[in-house]
Structures are given as C-alpha cells and as structure tokens.
C-alpha cells in the first residue's frame, strides 16, 4: 500500500509499504477513505518532538471502511462498517477509560515504560505520533490497523460525506474540549490564540456553547477572515497590541476564558522579544518550546479566569510567570483530547446541522501529493488552512 | 529492497518496500549542505585557528578567526533548523565579513598572498551559493501574494448561520 512515511526532519515521502495485519484479536483493519494533515504533524515534520524513527507512518486524523475484524472486536464492528478513528487509542476498560479520561488510557500505549519515564505515568497510545505514544503506524495511508478497535472507533452513518465527519477524529473534539473545559458562561469573553484548524473549531465551539463574545488572535488575513466568518472578533497581532485590544473589548477587565491553540511553535517576531529569546534557547537545546502565548494569556486573563491549552507543548519551558498565575487565581486546563467523551454529542450536532466542520478544508489532494502539501501547510502558502488527503 | 529503518519496526507493522520522492527539495538539500559546511568550517576555525592564520599569513589574528568560527557555528545551526532563511541570510552577512577580512590581508607585505587569493576565490564561490540558496528558499518557502488573496468570508461552519448557532446554547439553557 501507499503511505506517508517520516524519514527525518522535513523529509516525508509517499512510500510503498507492506499492508498492515491483524496482530491482536481486538484489532481491525480499515480501508482509509479520507485522512488529514494536522498542525501537530508539523511538530513531527520539524522533529521538535522526540522519539520519531525513520520509517514511521504519519497521520492521526483518519476515517474509512472496516475490511477485516479480529475475533475480539467482532461483537462491536463488522466488515463494511464506516468508522472515524479517534487519534487516541483506547482500551475502554481501564480505570482512566471508565472515568472518561481516554487520552490517558493506561493500557493502549505499547511503549508504556518509555512513556512512564518521560511523563511519570503513561498516556494513551496515539496513531503516528512518536514512539513515546506507542509508535503505532499512522493513518496517512491506504490501510490502517486499528488496535483495540472494539473501543477505538466512532461509528458514523452513511449519507453524510467524509468531509463533514473526518474531523471527529481530532480537531473538532479538540476545539470542543478546549471550549467545554472553560465552563463558558453567557457573560464570558473567550479569547482564542491561533486561527489554525483547532483554533477555528474552538471558535465555533465557543459560539455554540454560548460565549458573549469570542475574540480570535492571529496574523494571517485568510485565517482571520475565516475566524470572523465564524462569528469572532479578530485581532491581527502584527498590526495591534493583543493586550490593549483585549482589555478594550472587555472594559479593561480582560477575557474570562483564554484558549491557547498555538502551543510550542509560536510565531517569532521582533515585536515580541520573548519569542526571540525562546528561539535562541531552542537552538541551543536549552528549552523545548516557545511559550509566548501562554505568558500572554496568564498576563491578560481576568483574575479567577480559566486558561485552556489544547496547543501541543513538548517539554521544559522557562520564564512562565507562575507568580502571576497563582496570585490571579487562574485555573489551567489542558491535555490531549478525550475524543470519545465528546463524539456522540458532536456527531448529533453535525447531523442536526448545527455545525459543518468541512468549512475548514482548503486543500484536497491525493496521498501522493502529501509530501508537497506538508510544505504548503507549514509555509502557510496558497491560503492553506487544512489539507485532506484521499488515498 | 532492504531499508535500514525496517529493523526498528514492530513485528507485523508495515515495512518500507519502495521509497517515493522526498518533501525535501533541491533547495532544502542545498541549504542543509551549506548548514553542515558552516558547522564544519566553524569547528575548524574554533579548534585550529593558528593553522589557518599561518597558511594565510595572518599570524596574530587567531582571536578573530575563533570569533568567526563561533559565528559560522551559529549560522550553521540556524540554517539546519526550520528557520533556514534566517541562517542563510546570516551566512551571506558572514561571507561579506570574510571577504573584507581576506581583502585586507591581500597587501604586498603578506608572503602568503597566493593562499589568501585562493581562499578569497573559495569564499566568493560559497557566497554565490549562499545568495542563490537564500533566494531559492525565499521563493520556495515564502508566503506568496495569492495566499493573502484567498478569503474565506463565506465559511461560517454554521449551516443555519452564526446567529442561529448563538441561539443553540440559549435554547439549551432554557430547556435545562
């Protein structure tokens, strides 16, 4: 089969690889009908997250048709079922899964010992996302083996196009969880940094959850335009001060809820000297991430507010104003997404026509064009916001 | 065909049979080559400045050569990063410094003028490569004007409109 394979920093290739096989009775194999490139794939593309190995298949936003089912999954899945594959692999039985904390499933990470060394306790296995999270082959391929398939799936009905359903795998529930864990009140201003795909979903989620006003922060006109279309007030941080504008929009009090959809690779700019400091430290391997957005959120958030962080951070960061965080009594909520916790509700909203997540797709190409699209997406060329691949 | 990376695959996982074209373009490969060259030259300048100054008749200028070595190392690291444009630009600036320094050493009293001339020719050659790579990277990876031309004002994501979407939460609260 064809698959997008990581060969090293900025080196993705569309390779011919052997087909996946059932390895465990709970496995299923799907024929991929649609998959997507995620913003967090770019962290792997840049080799910013450790434990990728040449030969790893990329991709964690995938859907398709079940073509083979292991004996242990046959009660829940059958050949021909149409499923979206959540990016978090879940056993559905461990203590964390039973609590709904699917992204920290205690059994699905096959490199659990490595994860425990890195994180203290294991996190769930993820598709195509380093050997820290199991080293599972990803879904930017013609076929995908789904481990623990009896639990790791979202069954979707026929008659709704892939484009409306695919993002149930990651970015839609990720944006939704980011907004939901803010406990939005009708009087709240929700400020969202980053208008990439997750930011766009967080904006729509905050609107659906009833925020008084949603403010979106970015610098790319096409992304700000898409944010405004979804009902957000926009701030272009290349043109105006984020802090001054947010205070102005909130009567000087600051937004009650702040969402970081940027994460570890914040834009480096002379206007924000801390980003240059972080980049220099990254070059010297003295710091993993560039946490400018986190610092800005802590500074501008209203006292007693909530900071929600769906943006990916990889390791050790410095100059985080913990004193400010503590004295303002801010609540921090973060984590990889507990996808299956939200997808029943989100699928219902799609079916009812409350939201159509396909709005975010700007490019649809074949799998063989994937390597080129990684660069287009990374360089934000041609108005690229979201790439869908059709194997 | 055997691929070394296949030895790291877990049993049963897909293995590479045949590899396809890389996302790394010729421009990226040139930038990467210049980055490693920068690191190599920087290490030589840092570790063995005396050998260089002797060969160029520039004895006594070892501290300057070491400083240039540190500069080359820094430029190399940045050129190998995703910010290759910044690294390559800094290399071009560094090349100008190198050329100025070598030109100053071309005086008639320098017994090693021939070596300096040779070094100058090499630096000029590398400078041409650096300039070409800087331009090519800017073209390949820079945002083009049509990126700005794309507008998504109609992409609300809400089939029933934004105002209907705002009313969803209100309706739910009232229902609850």
Interface residues (C-beta under 8 A of the other chain):
Chain A: X1 X2 X3 X5 X7 X10 X11 X12 X13 X14 X15 X16 X17 X18 X19 X20 X21 X23 X45 X46 X53 X54 X55 X57 X110 X135 X137 X141 X145 X184 X186 X200 X204 X207 X208 X209 X210 X220 X221 X222 X225 X226 X228 X229 X230 X231 X268 X279 X283 X353 X354 X355 X356 X357 X359 X360 X362 X368 X371 X372 X374 X375 X378 X379 X380 X381 X382 X383 X384 X385
Chain B: X3 X4 X5 X6 X8 X9 X10 X11 X12 X13 X14 X15 X16 X17 X18 X19 X20 X21 X22 X23 X24 X25 X28 X74 X77 X78 X81 X82 X83 X140 X141 X142 X143 X144 X146 X147 X148 X149 X150 X151 X152 X153 X154 X155 X156 X157 X158 X159 X160 X162 X165 X166 X168 X169 X170 X172 X173
